[in-house]
Amino acid sequence: MRVYFAPNGMALGHAGRCVPIAKRLVDNGDEVLFSTYGDAIDFVKAAGMPVVSVPRMALVESPDGTIEMLRTSIQWPKYVWIFLKQLIAEIKLLIRFKPNVAVSDSRLSTVFACWLLRVPCILLLHQIKLLIPHKKVLSRFKEGLKHFAEWVILYATHLLWNRSSKILVPDFPPPYTIFKSNLNVPDKLMKKMEFIGQVIEKTPDMLPSKEELRKELGVDERPLIYAGVSGTRKERELLAMKLEEIFREFPYKYNIIMTLGKPDEPDKFVEKGNLRIYNWISDRYSLIKACDLIISRSGHNTLAESMYYGKPSILIPTPAHTEHQENSKSAERMGIAKVIQQKDLSKKTLLKSVEEVLNHSEYKKRISQVQKKISNLDAINTVVNTINQFSI
């Protein structure tokens, strides 16, 4: 069977979901081809998967990683043109590769191209309802206008997303759904959708014990903090710079490992006191299991992995990034994370949050409860079984 994967390339999380699924298919003797753009190209190549570059889609960002919605929206002709170029590239690739089925991770051009060519398309999507970002508190009128626009966009995009054959939501079923606000849509729009849980390549039981993993990493009995920097390039660079500066002054009673989200030169690191910095670590699941606390953006994948591995988090959402902001609120309401807004990030606020999460048993107790409830979900198996339904 031939399977075409098309992850969104704006951040690595989309490709990060598709690669483990593709690996399972390749192990089963199937043939795969990826199409993507941006940093996801290097990520897919590093995973040993064949990949083709398509025209790059990127939103306008400020230096702190904030999405500039106004500047993005006024450039709509540019995005329409990029979408059309991407669509044409997709059509050519699909005709050349002749897949039995395509898997789009949040790529509308793939869904539309498959619909035009009558190729079955499975859509991985956890952002059903677009939430318009904003930095300032809105007036009642502007808030109402925003909600109206979001519902108009929801119904318009649903007509397009619905061209797919099946929609799989890589999020946990209620009440443990991460992006609750984004999935707060009428039941009639959910008919094609199925919650499958997060794509987890390695489950905790597949790895050695926490003690063995810590020994392999060369860390002692001090609490281990894993700071995983992710997101777009601007999001990563600013947070990495701030965290490195803060961690250099952190008490020696903590072990700290930070990854920069750059797929080049994996597993090489520099050590600065009790801080170890990697560009990329090949087996982040081992690091997640070995650590006591995760510090990250509020990206969907990292947060879901922390839940699956039973690790409490400190989340630093990107300003005005609706997904990150809503994910962090959801995690905080579940009692599994502490949130620090980027403007408030300092040695004082981070150290206080670290000590609160590590010293209060309620965080560990709650994340353990959540872990037990979601651990039976196997998203990779669900997606592979769905793909196999289109093998004829």
N, C-alpha and C positions, 0 to 999 in steps of 0.2 A: 504494500500500500504506500502511496505517496501523500505526504502531508505537508502543507504549506503554512508556515508560521509567520505572522505579521504583528509583532509587538510594537506598541507606541515607543518612540525613541527619546521622548523628552526627559525621562529619568530611567534609571536602571531597573526599577521594580517590575515593570511590565515584561522585559526580557527575562528578568530573574524568575518570573512565574513560568514562562514558556520553555526555558531550557531544560528543567527537570522532566517536563512532560515529553519533550523531544528525545531526551536521553532514554527514557523508558521505551519509546517507540523504536528507536534505533536498536536497542538491546533485543527487541522482539523481531528484528529483521526488516523494519519498515525504512523507507527513504524520506528524508526531510529536507526542506529548504527554508531559510529565514530571509525575510526582507525587513529592513529597519533603517534607522538613521541615527545621527548623533553619537553619543558615547556608547550607545547600545551595540554599535557595530563591533567595537573592540571587545566588549563583554561577550558577545556571541562567538567571536573568533577565538577568544581565550578558552571558551568551553568546548572548542573543537567542532563547532557546527558550521556547515556551509551557509554563507550569508551574502546577500546582495544589498547594496546601498540604494535607497530611493530618496527623492527630494526631501529635504529636512524641514520639518514644521517646528517652530519654536515661538513661544509667547515672549512679549517684551518684558524684561525684568530690570528692576533697579539694582544698584550695587549690593544691597542687602538680601537679594533673592526674591523680593516682593514682586508679584505679578502686577504689571501696570495695565490694568484693565482698560482705561481710557485710551492710552497710547496703542494698545493692542487692537481695540475695536475700530479706531479710526483708520487702521491699516487693513481693513477687511478686504479691499481688492487684491492686496498682496497675498492674503491667506487663501482666497478663492483660487488664485492662480497657482499657488503651491499645491493646493488640494487637487486641482485638475491635472497638474504634472504628475503628482503622486498616483492619481487614479490611472492615468495612461501607463505609467511604469508598472503598476500592479497588473493591469490587463495583459501587458506583454509578458510579464513573468508567469502569470497563470496559464497563458496559452502555451508558453514554452515548457513549463514544468509539468503541466497536465495532472494536477493533484486530484486525488479522490475526494479530499476535503481540505478546507482551509481553517486555520484557527487565528482569529483576530483578537489581539488584546488591546482593546480601546482604540482601534483604528477604523474609522468610518470609511476610508477609501477602500479598504479591503472588503468590507461588507458590501459596498456598492458595486465593486468590480465583480465579486462573486455572484451577486444578484443578476448583473448584466449577462454574465457568462453561464449562468445556471450551475454554478459550482456550489455544493453544500458548504455552509460557513457556520462554524461554532464561534460565538462571541464570548470572550471573557471580559466582564465589565462589572466594576464595583461602584461606578459613579453614574447612577441612573439619572439623578436630578442635578443639574449644574447649579451651584450656589455662587452668586456673583460676589466677588471679594470686595471688601472695603476696609479702610483703616480707621476712619472716624465714625463716631456714633451718628446714625442717620436720624433725621426728623421723621415724624410719624408718616408724613406724605411720601418722603423718599423711601422709607422702609416698605410702605405699601406698594409703591411703584416697583421696587426691587423684587418683592414677592410675586407681583403680577408678571414681570418679565421672566422670572424663573419658571413659572408655570407654563408660559407661552413657549419658552425654549424646551421645557420638558416634553410637551406634547409634539412639538415639531421634530425634535431629535428622536423621540420614540418611534415615529413613523419611519425614520431612516434606520435606526438600530434594529427595528423589527423586521427588516429585510433579511436578517440572519436566520439560519435554520433553528438555532437553539441558543439561549442566553444562559450562561453559567456564571453565577455570582461568587467570586472567590472571597467570600466573607462568611462569618459564622452566623448560624440561624439565631433569631431572637431568643433570649434577651442579651446574647453576647455579641451581637452585630457591632462592628467597629464604627463604620460610617453610617450611623443611624439616620441622620438628617438627609443624607444623599439618597437613602433608600426609602424615605417616607413618601411613597407614591401610592395612588389608587390601586386597589387589588387587580383591576382589569388590565393594568399595565404590567402586572407581574406574571401573567399567564404562561409566558414562555420561559420564565426565569426559575432557576433552581439554586438555592444556597448550597455550596459544596465545601465550605471551609477554605482555609488558606492552603496554597500549594507548598507543602513541606517535603523537601527531598530526603531528609534524614530525620526520623523520629528519635526522641530521646533514648528509647530502648535499643536503638541500633548502634549506639555509641558506648564507649567504655564509661566507667563511673566518673563522677565529677572529680574525685581525688586523683584518678589516673590521668585524666585530661590536664589537670593543673600541673601535675608532675611533668607531662610531656611539654607543656608550655614553659616550664621552668619558673613557676611562681610559687611563693611560699604560702603560709597559712593566713596571711593578711587578706582582708576582703578584696576581691577582684572586681574592678569596675570596667565594663566594656563600653567604650564610647564609639558608636558606629556612625560615621558621618555619611549622609546620603542626600539624594536630591539632584537638582540640576547643578551645573558647574558653579554658578554664582552662589547658590545656596550652600554648597559644600565648602567652597573656599573661605567664605566669611566665618562660618561656624567653626571650621577646623582651626583657623587663626585664633579665634577667641578662646576656644577650649584649650589649645596648646599653651597659650599665655596663662590661663587660669591653672591648669594642671601642674605647671612648673612650680607653682607656689602651694600645691596641695600637701597636706600632712603626709609624712612617710608611712603612716599606718595603713595606707591604701596602696594596692597594686592597681595600675591603670594601663589598659591597652586601648589605643585609639586606631581606627582604620579610616583612611581618607576617601574611600570610595573610588579609587583610581585602579582599574583592572591591570595596569602595567606593573611589571616587577612584583608579582605576588610573593608573599612570605618573606620578603626582605624587610628588615626593620632597623630603626635607629633607637637607641635607648638613652634617655635623659633622666637620670635619677630613678624614681619609681614610675616613670612614664615610658612606655614603649609605643612607637608609632610605626604602623604599616601603611603602605599605599593600598594594599589589598591582601586579604588572607583567604587562602583557597578553601578552607573548611571553616566557615563562620559558625556552623552548627556546633562544632566542638567548643568554640570559644563561648558561644551562648550558654551551653550546658555547664561550662567550667566557671562562669562568672557568677557573681552574687547580685549584680545590679547592671541594668542597661541604661545608657544615656544616648538619646538619639533625637532626630527630627521626629515628626509624627507621621512618617510615611506608613502606608497601609501594611506593606510586607513586614517591616521590622517590628511593628507593634504586634502584628498577628503572630510572628515567630516568638516574641517574648511571652505571649499568652500561652502558646502551645508548649513552650519549655518551662513555664511556671516561673518567670523572672519578672520582678517588679521593675518599673521604668521611671526615669525622669525624662520628660519630653520637652523639647524646645521647638515649638512649631514655627515655621516660616511666617513672618508678618503678612497679614491679608491673604494667606493661602487657605482657601476655604476647606480643602480636604484636611490639611494638617490641623487647622484650628478645631474642626469638628471631631476629628479623630482623638485629639488630646482631651476635649471635653468628655467624650464618650468613655475614654479610659479612666479619667479622673472620677467620673460618676460611678464606674464599676469598682472603684477603690483599689485599682492596680497600678496607678501611676500618679506622680506629682508633676505639675506643669509649671514651667518657667517661660514667660514670654521673652523673646530675644532682647528686647530693650531693657529688661530687668536682669539679664545674665551678668553675673559677676562672681568673683571668688566667694564672696559672702553668701549670696543667694544659692549658689550651687552647693557649697559645702553644707549649708544648713539643710538643704533638701536631701542630700546624700545621707546625712546623719539621721534625719527624720525617717527616711524610707528603710534604712538598714537597722535602725534601733527600735522601730515599732513593729511588733509581730503582726499587726492587723494587715499590713500590705502583703506579707508573705502568706498569711492565712487565706486572704481573699484570692490572690493569684493562683494558689494551689487548688482552691475550689473551682475556679474557672477552668484551669488546666484539665481537671478530671472530667468536666462536662463536655469539653470539645475534643478530647484526645482520640475519640473513636472515628473522627472524620478523616477520610483519605481522599483528598482532592485530586491527586495525580491519577489514582485508579478510576475515579469517577469520570475525569476528562478522557482518559484513554478508552474506557468503555463506551463513552459517547462517540468518540472518533470512530471506533470499530463498527458502530451502527451504520456508518456510511461507507463501509469497505467494498460494497458491491457496486 
